[in-house]
Amino acid sequence: MSAGPNPLRRAILRGLAGAGALPLAAFAQPPGAAGAANAWPAQPIVAVVPFAAGGSVDVAARLVLPRLAERLGQPVTVENTVGASGTIATQRVIKAHADGYTLLFGVASPISVAPLVSPKVFKYDALKELVPIAPVAASAFVLVGRPGLGAATTADLLRLVRAQPGRFNFGTDGVGTSLHLAAETIKLQAGLDMVHVPYKSGPQVLTELAGGQIDMAVLPVGLVQGFVRSGKAQAFGVTSRARWPGLPEVPSLSETPEFRGLDIEAWQGLLAPAGTDPAVVERIARETATVLSEPQLVRQLAEAGFRPMRMAPDRFAAYLADERRSLAAVVAAARIGTD
């Protein structure tokens, strides 16, 4: 792939630099919606998190959802439903009653990636069977290498890998995950020949990398920043267009000519079963936007490797549709599939 526009650039938070300052007027309720929204919630809410407790998605959920519960006046209970790259949790929410009491704290992998990679296995259409409510947080990835890899900079790394095609490998948390697609985008844009080694989780990948069992990985900032600072992993660059505030000493990959224009970030956000009352959707979106403007929460998210992401439901829906189209291009170009 050339160093020009790449398939993920617009899909992964491209053009959302101003989303953090989105005015609350964007979340105004439609006429007649106040009554329905005020009657809800009358009982506790369940937020289904598709990955294990302690992972990056779970961390974001447990930072944001308690504050959302305070705004809504009802508990919001996190339930971790693990398995099949988040698709079990996603299908659980798709099948739930559309009453506003079961929400998905979702990410791209089960929403868009899994059905693209394994359409015969995952036959749901999340963009039709779920209602996007609000994005919550965004995070960048980091291209990291094992200690002693033999490259000091991204340019050094590219020369090293190109000199020995097929010699080096990279680990991800599975076939067709967001991490896998991010790594494949990097490979395609730089024209690299590397071997994919799938694992079951990001922390497992990081442990293997630090132990020298694999050469490289693309992992979330929040997961790797401690290892980078301690010297257990070498960071070559972040995938966001600009340097990431949590790792300001690490350059953006886009600073290297081969990766000019690269801009990959990952989202976490709230979705509900299709058919959920639009007034309830607007209420959750409005309260989420208010929570994400709180300075203390913004600081907590930053410490965990995230930045707040604010967007009205209609914009979030459009963003997800755009993301799926772009991810489909990456899946096709990298020939990723499990069916």
C-alpha positions as a LaTeX table, in Angstrom:
\begin{tabular}{lrrr}
\hline
Residue & $x$ (\AA) & $y$ (\AA) & $z$ (\AA) \\
\hline
Met1 & 0.00 & 0.00 & 0.00 \\
Ser2 & 1.29 & 3.45 & $-0.80$ \\
Ala3 & 2.00 & 6.10 & 1.79 \\
Gly4 & $-1.10$ & 8.00 & 0.71 \\
Pro5 & $-4.63$ & 7.55 & 2.11 \\
Asn6 & $-5.09$ & 4.14 & 3.70 \\
Pro7 & $-8.37$ & 2.25 & 4.23 \\
Leu8 & $-8.49$ & 2.73 & 7.99 \\
Arg9 & $-7.65$ & 6.40 & 8.18 \\
Arg10 & $-11.21$ & 7.70 & 8.02 \\
Ala11 & $-12.66$ & 4.63 & 9.67 \\
Ile12 & $-10.75$ & 4.94 & 12.93 \\
Leu13 & $-11.71$ & 8.32 & 14.28 \\
Arg14 & $-10.59$ & 10.35 & 11.26 \\
Gly15 & $-12.03$ & 13.84 & 11.26 \\
Leu16 & $-13.16$ & 13.68 & 14.88 \\
Ala17 & $-10.62$ & 16.09 & 16.32 \\
Gly18 & $-13.39$ & 18.46 & 17.28 \\
Ala19 & $-15.66$ & 15.80 & 18.74 \\
Gly20 & $-14.42$ & 16.41 & 22.26 \\
Ala21 & $-15.82$ & 19.92 & 22.13 \\
Leu22 & $-19.19$ & 18.98 & 20.67 \\
Pro23 & $-21.80$ & 21.32 & 22.16 \\
Leu24 & $-24.51$ & 19.79 & 24.32 \\
Ala25 & $-27.08$ & 21.37 & 22.02 \\
Ala26 & $-26.25$ & 18.57 & 19.60 \\
Phe27 & $-27.94$ & 16.19 & 22.06 \\
Ala28 & $-31.23$ & 18.09 & 22.27 \\
Gln29 & $-34.33$ & 15.90 & 22.59 \\
Pro30 & $-36.91$ & 15.80 & 19.82 \\
Pro31 & $-40.31$ & 17.33 & 20.60 \\
Gly32 & $-42.44$ & 15.13 & 22.86 \\
Ala33 & $-39.52$ & 12.98 & 24.01 \\
Ala34 & $-39.14$ & 14.43 & 27.50 \\
Gly35 & $-41.95$ & 12.37 & 29.04 \\
Ala36 & $-40.62$ & 9.01 & 27.93 \\
Ala37 & $-37.06$ & 9.88 & 28.92 \\
Asn38 & $-38.14$ & 11.14 & 32.34 \\
Ala39 & $-40.00$ & 7.88 & 33.08 \\
Trp40 & $-36.82$ & 5.94 & 32.40 \\
Pro41 & $-34.87$ & 4.50 & 34.17 \\
Ala42 & $-37.10$ & 2.92 & 36.79 \\
Gln43 & $-34.70$ & 0.05 & 37.60 \\
Pro44 & $-30.97$ & $-0.79$ & 37.45 \\
Ile45 & $-29.26$ & $-0.99$ & 34.06 \\
Val46 & $-26.88$ & $-3.71$ & 32.87 \\
Ala47 & $-23.91$ & $-2.74$ & 30.71 \\
Val48 & $-22.45$ & $-5.79$ & 28.97 \\
Val49 & $-18.67$ & $-5.58$ & 28.45 \\
Pro50 & $-17.44$ & $-8.08$ & 25.83 \\
Phe51 & $-14.01$ & $-8.66$ & 27.35 \\
Ala52 & $-12.54$ & $-9.78$ & 30.65 \\
Ala53 & $-12.27$ & $-7.67$ & 33.78 \\
Gly54 & $-9.02$ & $-5.73$ & 33.92 \\
Gly55 & $-8.62$ & $-5.39$ & 30.16 \\
Ser56 & $-8.52$ & $-2.01$ & 28.46 \\
Val57 & $-12.20$ & $-2.03$ & 27.44 \\
Asp58 & $-13.26$ & $-3.01$ & 30.94 \\
Val59 & $-11.08$ & $-0.25$ & 32.43 \\
Ala60 & $-12.78$ & 2.39 & 30.30 \\
Ala61 & $-16.22$ & 1.05 & 31.19 \\
Arg62 & $-15.54$ & 1.07 & 34.91 \\
Leu63 & $-14.25$ & 4.63 & 34.78 \\
Val64 & $-17.22$ & 6.05 & 32.89 \\
Leu65 & $-20.26$ & 3.99 & 33.89 \\
Pro66 & $-20.32$ & 4.84 & 37.63 \\
Arg67 & $-20.52$ & 8.52 & 36.73 \\
Leu68 & $-23.25$ & 7.79 & 34.19 \\
Ala69 & $-25.17$ & 5.90 & 36.89 \\
Glu70 & $-25.07$ & 8.98 & 39.12 \\
Arg71 & $-26.45$ & 11.11 & 36.30 \\
Leu72 & $-29.24$ & 8.61 & 35.55 \\
Gly73 & $-30.16$ & 7.99 & 39.19 \\
Gln74 & $-29.97$ & 4.19 & 38.87 \\
Pro75 & $-27.10$ & 1.70 & 39.23 \\
Val76 & $-25.32$ & 0.65 & 36.04 \\
Thr77 & $-23.91$ & $-2.83$ & 36.61 \\
Val78 & $-20.99$ & $-4.05$ & 34.50 \\
Glu79 & $-21.33$ & $-7.66$ & 33.36 \\
Asn80 & $-18.29$ & $-9.10$ & 31.59 \\
Thr81 & $-19.48$ & $-11.60$ & 28.97 \\
Val82 & $-16.31$ & $-13.05$ & 27.50 \\
Gly83 & $-15.73$ & $-15.17$ & 24.41 \\
Ala84 & $-15.35$ & $-15.29$ & 20.64 \\
Ser85 & $-13.68$ & $-11.87$ & 20.34 \\
Gly86 & $-16.65$ & $-10.11$ & 21.91 \\
Thr87 & $-19.30$ & $-11.61$ & 19.65 \\
Ile88 & $-21.03$ & $-13.55$ & 22.44 \\
Ala89 & $-21.65$ & $-10.34$ & 24.37 \\
Thr90 & $-22.73$ & $-8.51$ & 21.24 \\
Gln91 & $-25.28$ & $-11.17$ & 20.30 \\
Arg92 & $-26.54$ & $-11.22$ & 23.90 \\
Val93 & $-27.43$ & $-7.54$ & 23.67 \\
Ile94 & $-28.88$ & $-7.91$ & 20.17 \\
Lys95 & $-31.33$ & $-10.48$ & 21.60 \\
Ala96 & $-32.13$ & $-8.47$ & 24.76 \\
His97 & $-35.39$ & $-6.59$ & 25.31 \\
Ala98 & $-35.25$ & $-3.12$ & 23.74 \\
Asp99 & $-36.27$ & $-1.42$ & 26.98 \\
Gly100 & $-33.11$ & 0.54 & 27.73 \\
Tyr101 & $-32.06$ & $-1.71$ & 30.59 \\
Thr102 & $-29.46$ & $-3.77$ & 28.70 \\
Leu103 & $-26.66$ & $-1.88$ & 26.97 \\
Leu104 & $-23.50$ & $-2.94$ & 25.17 \\
Phe105 & $-20.18$ & $-1.29$ & 25.97 \\
Gly106 & $-18.94$ & $-2.14$ & 22.51 \\
Val107 & $-15.85$ & $-1.96$ & 20.32 \\
Ala108 & $-15.16$ & $-2.44$ & 16.62 \\
Ser109 & $-14.08$ & $-6.10$ & 16.71 \\
Pro110 & $-17.50$ & $-7.69$ & 17.36 \\
Ile111 & $-19.53$ & $-4.86$ & 15.84 \\
Ser112 & $-17.91$ & $-4.74$ & 12.41 \\
Val113 & $-14.79$ & $-6.88$ & 12.11 \\
Ala114 & $-16.04$ & $-10.36$ & 13.07 \\
Pro115 & $-18.96$ & $-10.41$ & 10.59 \\
Leu116 & $-16.58$ & $-9.26$ & 7.84 \\
Val117 & $-13.96$ & $-11.89$ & 8.61 \\
Ser118 & $-16.34$ & $-14.79$ & 9.36 \\
Pro119 & $-19.68$ & $-14.00$ & 7.69 \\
Lys120 & $-20.83$ & $-17.64$ & 7.76 \\
Val121 & $-20.28$ & $-17.84$ & 11.51 \\
Phe122 & $-21.42$ & $-14.38$ & 12.61 \\
Lys123 & $-24.56$ & $-13.72$ & 10.62 \\
Tyr124 & $-25.81$ & $-10.72$ & 12.57 \\
Asp125 & $-25.72$ & $-7.14$ & 11.30 \\
Ala126 & $-24.86$ & $-5.02$ & 14.33 \\
Leu127 & $-25.54$ & $-1.76$ & 12.52 \\
Lys128 & $-29.15$ & $-2.86$ & 11.96 \\
Glu129 & $-29.70$ & $-4.90$ & 15.12 \\
Leu130 & $-28.17$ & $-2.38$ & 17.52 \\
Val131 & $-28.73$ & 1.35 & 18.01 \\
Pro132 & $-25.56$ & 3.44 & 18.44 \\
Ile133 & $-25.95$ & 5.71 & 21.48 \\
Ala134 & $-22.64$ & 7.40 & 22.19 \\
Pro135 & $-18.92$ & 6.79 & 21.84 \\
Val136 & $-17.15$ & 7.06 & 25.17 \\
Ala137 & $-13.38$ & 6.87 & 24.74 \\
Ala138 & $-10.69$ & 6.48 & 22.12 \\
Ser139 & $-7.24$ & 4.99 & 22.35 \\
Ala140 & $-4.28$ & 4.62 & 20.03 \\
Phe141 & $-2.16$ & 1.57 & 19.37 \\
Val142 & 1.61 & 1.29 & 19.62 \\
Leu143 & 3.94 & $-0.65$ & 17.33 \\
Val144 & 6.31 & $-2.31$ & 19.81 \\
Gly145 & 9.25 & $-4.68$ & 19.49 \\
Arg146 & 10.97 & $-7.15$ & 21.78 \\
Pro147 & 14.09 & $-6.09$ & 23.64 \\
Gly148 & 17.20 & $-6.55$ & 21.51 \\
Leu149 & 15.35 & $-6.58$ & 18.20 \\
Gly150 & 18.17 & $-4.59$ & 16.60 \\
Ala151 & 16.40 & $-1.43$ & 15.49 \\
Ala152 & 16.47 & 1.96 & 17.20 \\
Thr153 & 13.90 & 3.81 & 15.08 \\
Thr154 & 10.96 & 3.04 & 12.83 \\
Ala155 & 13.18 & 3.64 & 9.79 \\
Asp156 & 15.69 & 1.12 & 11.18 \\
Leu157 & 12.89 & $-1.37$ & 11.75 \\
Leu158 & 11.64 & $-1.07$ & 8.18 \\
Arg159 & 15.15 & $-1.66$ & 6.80 \\
Leu160 & 15.61 & $-4.68$ & 9.09 \\
Val161 & 12.31 & $-6.32$ & 8.11 \\
Arg162 & 12.69 & $-5.60$ & 4.39 \\
Ala163 & 16.17 & $-7.13$ & 4.38 \\
Gln164 & 14.78 & $-10.47$ & 5.61 \\
Pro165 & 11.29 & $-11.04$ & 4.15 \\
Gly166 & 9.25 & $-13.54$ & 6.17 \\
Arg167 & 11.87 & $-13.72$ & 8.91 \\
Phe168 & 10.08 & $-11.58$ & 11.52 \\
Asn169 & 6.69 & $-12.10$ & 13.15 \\
Phe170 & 4.07 & $-10.06$ & 14.95 \\
Gly171 & 1.54 & $-11.09$ & 17.58 \\
Thr172 & $-2.09$ & $-10.05$ & 17.98 \\
Asp173 & $-5.05$ & $-11.10$ & 20.09 \\
Gly174 & $-6.53$ & $-13.25$ & 17.32 \\
Val175 & $-7.46$ & $-13.47$ & 13.66 \\
Gly176 & $-9.65$ & $-10.62$ & 12.48 \\
Thr177 & $-9.49$ & $-8.50$ & 15.63 \\
Ser178 & $-8.97$ & $-4.74$ & 15.64 \\
Leu179 & $-5.33$ & $-5.27$ & 16.62 \\
His180 & $-4.88$ & $-7.69$ & 13.73 \\
Leu181 & $-6.37$ & $-5.24$ & 11.24 \\
Ala182 & $-4.24$ & $-2.40$ & 12.58 \\
Ala183 & $-1.11$ & $-4.52$ & 12.18 \\
Glu184 & $-2.12$ & $-5.59$ & 8.67 \\
Thr185 & $-2.69$ & $-1.95$ & 7.73 \\
Ile186 & 0.86 & $-1.15$ & 8.86 \\
Lys187 & 2.17 & $-4.09$ & 6.83 \\
Leu188 & 0.25 & $-3.07$ & 3.73 \\
Gln189 & 1.21 & 0.58 & 3.89 \\
Ala190 & 4.93 & $-0.15$ & 4.31 \\
Gly191 & 5.02 & $-3.21$ & 2.05 \\
Leu192 & 6.31 & $-5.56$ & 4.75 \\
Asp193 & 6.45 & $-9.37$ & 4.71 \\
Met194 & 5.91 & $-10.64$ & 8.27 \\
Val195 & 4.28 & $-13.69$ & 9.86 \\
His196 & 1.12 & $-13.29$ & 11.97 \\
Val197 & 1.07 & $-15.15$ & 15.31 \\
Pro198 & $-2.42$ & $-15.04$ & 16.87 \\
Tyr199 & $-2.91$ & $-15.28$ & 20.65 \\
Lys200 & $-6.00$ & $-15.23$ & 22.84 \\
Ser201 & $-5.51$ & $-11.80$ & 24.43 \\
Gly202 & $-3.49$ & $-8.59$ & 24.32 \\
Pro203 & $-1.86$ & $-9.19$ & 27.74 \\
Gln204 & $-0.69$ & $-12.61$ & 26.54 \\
Val205 & 0.86 & $-11.01$ & 23.46 \\
Leu206 & 2.66 & $-8.47$ & 25.63 \\
Thr207 & 4.04 & $-11.15$ & 27.95 \\
Glu208 & 5.36 & $-13.17$ & 25.00 \\
Leu209 & 6.89 & $-10.03$ & 23.46 \\
Ala210 & 8.65 & $-9.02$ & 26.67 \\
Gly211 & 9.98 & $-12.58$ & 26.97 \\
Gly212 & 11.38 & $-12.50$ & 23.46 \\
Gln213 & 9.02 & $-15.17$ & 22.08 \\
Ile214 & 7.72 & $-12.89$ & 19.31 \\
Asp215 & 9.34 & $-9.99$ & 17.51 \\
Met216 & 6.68 & $-7.30$ & 17.27 \\
Ala217 & 3.10 & $-6.41$ & 18.16 \\
Val218 & 0.54 & $-3.64$ & 17.78 \\
Leu219 & $-1.09$ & $-3.11$ & 21.19 \\
Pro220 & $-3.17$ & $-0.45$ & 23.00 \\
Val221 & $-1.32$ & 2.44 & 24.60 \\
Gly222 & $-2.81$ & 1.75 & 28.02 \\
Leu223 & $-1.62$ & $-1.84$ & 27.95 \\
Val224 & 1.98 & $-1.24$ & 26.89 \\
Gln225 & 2.98 & 2.10 & 28.38 \\
Gly226 & 4.30 & 0.56 & 31.61 \\
Phe227 & 6.37 & $-1.99$ & 29.70 \\
Val228 & 7.75 & 0.71 & 27.41 \\
Arg229 & 8.81 & 2.92 & 30.30 \\
Ser230 & 10.46 & 0.00 & 32.11 \\
Gly231 & 12.38 & $-1.08$ & 29.00 \\
Lys232 & 10.57 & $-4.43$ & 28.69 \\
Ala233 & 9.26 & $-3.43$ & 25.27 \\
Gln234 & 10.55 & $-0.99$ & 22.66 \\
Ala235 & 8.06 & 1.48 & 21.20 \\
Phe236 & 8.61 & 2.48 & 17.59 \\
Gly237 & 5.54 & 4.65 & 17.14 \\
Val238 & 1.90 & 5.27 & 17.95 \\
Thr239 & $-0.74$ & 4.76 & 15.29 \\
Ser240 & $-2.55$ & 8.06 & 15.85 \\
Arg241 & $-1.79$ & 10.95 & 13.54 \\
Ala242 & $-0.29$ & 12.99 & 16.40 \\
Arg243 & 1.81 & 11.85 & 19.33 \\
Trp244 & $-0.25$ & 10.38 & 22.14 \\
Pro245 & $-0.35$ & 12.47 & 25.37 \\
Gly246 & 0.31 & 9.42 & 27.55 \\
Leu247 & 3.53 & 8.58 & 25.65 \\
Pro248 & 4.76 & 11.95 & 24.38 \\
Glu249 & 8.30 & 10.68 & 23.94 \\
Val250 & 7.17 & 8.09 & 21.38 \\
Pro251 & 6.81 & 9.44 & 17.83 \\
Ser252 & 3.77 & 8.96 & 15.68 \\
Leu253 & 4.33 & 6.42 & 12.93 \\
Ser254 & 3.06 & 9.08 & 10.54 \\
Glu255 & 6.33 & 10.96 & 11.14 \\
Thr256 & 8.04 & 8.26 & 9.05 \\
Pro257 & 7.55 & 8.83 & 5.29 \\
Glu258 & 6.22 & 5.33 & 4.62 \\
Phe259 & 3.42 & 5.92 & 7.11 \\
Arg260 & 2.50 & 9.47 & 6.17 \\
Gly261 & $-1.24$ & 9.89 & 6.67 \\
Leu262 & $-1.59$ & 6.85 & 8.95 \\
Asp263 & $-4.18$ & 7.52 & 11.65 \\
Ile264 & $-5.57$ & 4.54 & 13.57 \\
Glu265 & $-7.40$ & 4.83 & 16.86 \\
Ala266 & $-9.92$ & 2.51 & 18.51 \\
Trp267 & $-13.27$ & 3.46 & 20.04 \\
Gln268 & $-15.33$ & 2.20 & 22.94 \\
Gly269 & $-18.98$ & 3.16 & 23.13 \\
Leu270 & $-22.54$ & 2.44 & 24.18 \\
Leu271 & $-25.13$ & 0.69 & 22.02 \\
Ala272 & $-28.62$ & $-0.69$ & 22.69 \\
Pro273 & $-30.90$ & $-3.27$ & 21.04 \\
Ala274 & $-32.70$ & $-2.07$ & 17.92 \\
Gly275 & $-36.11$ & $-0.66$ & 18.75 \\
Thr276 & $-35.01$ & 1.10 & 21.93 \\
Asp277 & $-37.07$ & 4.26 & 22.53 \\
Pro278 & $-35.30$ & 7.20 & 20.79 \\
Ala279 & $-35.97$ & 9.35 & 23.86 \\
Val280 & $-34.05$ & 6.87 & 26.02 \\
Val281 & $-31.19$ & 6.81 & 23.51 \\
Glu282 & $-31.03$ & 10.61 & 23.55 \\
Arg283 & $-31.10$ & 10.69 & 27.34 \\
Ile284 & $-28.17$ & 8.28 & 27.65 \\
Ala285 & $-26.24$ & 10.15 & 24.97 \\
Arg286 & $-26.82$ & 13.50 & 26.65 \\
Glu287 & $-25.81$ & 12.28 & 30.10 \\
Thr288 & $-22.74$ & 10.51 & 28.68 \\
Ala289 & $-21.62$ & 13.73 & 27.00 \\
Thr290 & $-22.01$ & 15.60 & 30.29 \\
Val291 & $-19.98$ & 12.99 & 32.16 \\
Leu292 & $-17.19$ & 13.11 & 29.58 \\
Ser293 & $-16.80$ & 16.86 & 30.10 \\
Glu294 & $-15.82$ & 16.40 & 33.76 \\
Pro295 & $-12.12$ & 17.29 & 34.25 \\
Gln296 & $-11.50$ & 14.56 & 36.81 \\
Leu297 & $-12.83$ & 11.82 & 34.53 \\
Val298 & $-10.86$ & 13.22 & 31.59 \\
Arg299 & $-7.69$ & 12.95 & 33.72 \\
Gln300 & $-8.55$ & 9.40 & 34.79 \\
Leu301 & $-9.12$ & 8.34 & 31.20 \\
Ala302 & $-5.82$ & 9.90 & 30.14 \\
Glu303 & $-3.95$ & 8.02 & 32.86 \\
Ala304 & $-5.46$ & 4.79 & 31.53 \\
Gly305 & $-4.44$ & 5.58 & 27.94 \\
Phe306 & $-7.72$ & 7.04 & 26.63 \\
Arg307 & $-9.17$ & 10.33 & 25.53 \\
Pro308 & $-12.89$ & 11.15 & 25.79 \\
Met309 & $-14.91$ & 10.91 & 22.59 \\
Arg310 & $-18.18$ & 12.82 & 22.34 \\
Met311 & $-20.64$ & 12.43 & 19.48 \\
Ala312 & $-24.42$ & 12.61 & 19.04 \\
Pro313 & $-26.20$ & 9.32 & 18.17 \\
Asp314 & $-26.72$ & 10.15 & 14.49 \\
Arg315 & $-23.06$ & 11.05 & 14.02 \\
Phe316 & $-21.99$ & 7.92 & 15.87 \\
Ala317 & $-24.17$ & 5.79 & 13.58 \\
Ala318 & $-22.69$ & 7.44 & 10.49 \\
Tyr319 & $-19.19$ & 6.93 & 11.85 \\
Leu320 & $-19.80$ & 3.20 & 12.42 \\
Ala321 & $-21.15$ & 2.77 & 8.89 \\
Asp322 & $-18.10$ & 4.54 & 7.46 \\
Glu323 & $-15.82$ & 2.42 & 9.65 \\
Arg324 & $-17.33$ & $-0.84$ & 8.40 \\
Arg325 & $-16.83$ & 0.14 & 4.76 \\
Ser326 & $-13.18$ & 0.97 & 5.40 \\
Leu327 & $-12.52$ & $-2.13$ & 7.49 \\
Ala328 & $-13.99$ & $-4.24$ & 4.68 \\
Ala329 & $-11.34$ & $-2.80$ & 2.36 \\
Val330 & $-8.56$ & $-3.83$ & 4.77 \\
Val331 & $-9.99$ & $-7.33$ & 5.22 \\
Ala332 & $-10.09$ & $-7.77$ & 1.44 \\
Ala333 & $-6.63$ & $-6.32$ & 0.81 \\
Ala334 & $-5.01$ & $-8.46$ & 3.54 \\
Arg335 & $-7.09$ & $-11.53$ & 2.58 \\
Ile336 & $-8.21$ & $-12.10$ & 6.15 \\
Gly337 & $-10.88$ & $-14.71$ & 6.66 \\
Thr338 & $-11.72$ & $-17.71$ & 8.79 \\
Asp339 & $-14.70$ & $-19.18$ & 6.88 \\
\hline
\end{tabular}
